[in-house]
Amino acid sequence: MSDDGSKKDDGSDHEEEEMGLTKEEQDKCWEAFSAFDKDGSGFIDANELKIVLEMMGQKTTEEEIYRMIAEADAENTGRITYAQFVAVIAEQKKNQSSSNEEDTLDAFVALGGEPNGDGSIDAERLIRIIKEEFEMTIDIEKLINDIDEDGSGKIEYDEFRQLLSSSD
């Protein structure tokens, strides 16, 4: 970011990459930020932040928006720079990722696994739940065969995580 508030493109995106955003996510951040920074000042406000986050698929409450602004806007200006915006997006992505991991573990435990990720779940039970209770039409048997490398009919936590990520 240059002094005039514009994004400097010198080919190095190291700061954003270190924050855990892909090049595509960085591009989306810049596109979204720029769309709301109409005057080119290099700042957006709280209301604009909420709209930008929604455009990027991030669902947030008013309370979360104000918390993010308070964390990103140390000077309490009510405005956020592009660098602060990228930090907010990276934090949202990190929080969503850890929340997804918790949800995955919760599902594993609900199906018979241990809370610490040990144990396994029965493949037949999972197939029955997917087909009968959720009435999903995915080829769950093929997915399970692909990940159950030892053919045990038991799905360990790592395999379960792999199964969920392959069905996206």
N, C-alpha and C positions, 0 to 999 in steps of 0.2 A: 504494500500500500504506500503510495507516494504521499508527500506532504499535502498535496491538494485534495486528498481523499479518494483519488482514483486508484484502481487496482493496477499494480505494477506487474507486468508480465515479462519477467526476465528469464523465464523457463525454470525457475526454482520454486517449487511449491513445498519446500521442506517443512515449513511451519505447520501447514494444514495437514500434510501427510503424517507428521508426528502426532497430530491430534486424532488420528485414526479415520480420516475421511479419504475416500477414493478420489481419483481425479474427476470422475463423473459427478460425485457428490460436491466437490469443490466448485465445479462448473455450475451446478444447480444453485449452490449457495450464492455465487456471484450474480447469476441471472436473476434470482429472486430478490436479492438485496438491491440490485440496480433498478429493478422494476418499481421499487417503492422509494428509491432515492431520486425522485424526479428532478430535484434542483441540483443534483450532483454534489451535494454538500459533504457526502461521506457519512451521513448519519440517517438512521430511521428511528421512529419513536415506538412506544409500547404498543399502540394500536396496530401500527404497521407490522411490528414483529409478530403479533398474533396471526395476522393475515398471511404473512410470509410462511410461518411455520405450518399453517393449515394447507397452503399451496404445496408445501413440500411433503405433505402426508403426515405431519406430526400433530397429533391431537393433544391439546393442552387446555387446562382450565385457566380461568382468570388468575387464580392464586399462583399457579405454576408460572404464568407469564411474569407476574410481579416479582416472584422469587428469582427467576432467571435474570430479569433486568437488574435487580438489586445485586446479584452476584457479578454480572457482567459490567455494570456501570458503577465502578468504585467511586467516581466523582459525583454520583447522584445527579447527573444532568438531565435524566429522563430520555436521553438519546443513546443509541448504540452505534458504534463504528463497525465497519466490515469485519475487522479482526475480532471484536467482541462478539459479533454475530456468529462467526465461524466457531468460536469457542462454545457458544450456546448450543449450536447444532451438534458439535462433537460430543458435548456432555449429554444431550438428549439421546444421541445414538448409543452412547455407552450405557446410559440408564436403561434404555429399551432392551439392549443386549442382555444385561444382567437380569432384567425382569423376565425376558424370554427364557433364560436359563433356569430361573426359579420355577416358571410355569412348566417347563419340560420335566424338571425333577419332581414337581408335584404330581404330574400325570404319571410318571414312572412309579411313584409310591402308590398312587391310587390303583394302579394295575397290579400291585403286588411286590414292587421293588422296595429296597430299604431307603430311608431318608438320607443316608450318606452316599447313595449311589451304588451300594453293593447289592448283591442278589440279582434276580432276573425276573422277567415276567414271562408267562406262558404264551407262546406264539398263537396257539389255538384260541385261547381266551381273547387275545387282541383281535384276531380275525373275526371272531364272533361279535365282539363289541363294535368293530368298524362296520360290519355288514348288517347286523341285526338292530343294534341300538341306535347307531348313527345313520344307518341306511345309506352309507357312502358306496359309490360305484367304482372306486379305485381298485386296481388289481393288487390288493394288499398281500396276497400270497407271493406274488412275484417280488414285491418290495422286500418282504421278509426273507425270501430265499436269497436275494441279492446281498443282504446284510448279515444273515445268520451263517457266517462262513464255516463254522464247525458243524452245522446241520443239527444242532442239539435240540431245536424246538424251543429253546430258552433265549430270551433277548436280554442281554446285559445292557447297562446304562449307556455305554458308548455306542452300542448298536442301535439303541432306541433313539438317541440323539441323531444318529446318522439317518435313521428311518424318517424322522420328522423333517430333517433338512432336505431329504431327497423327494419329499412329497410336496414341496413348495411349488 
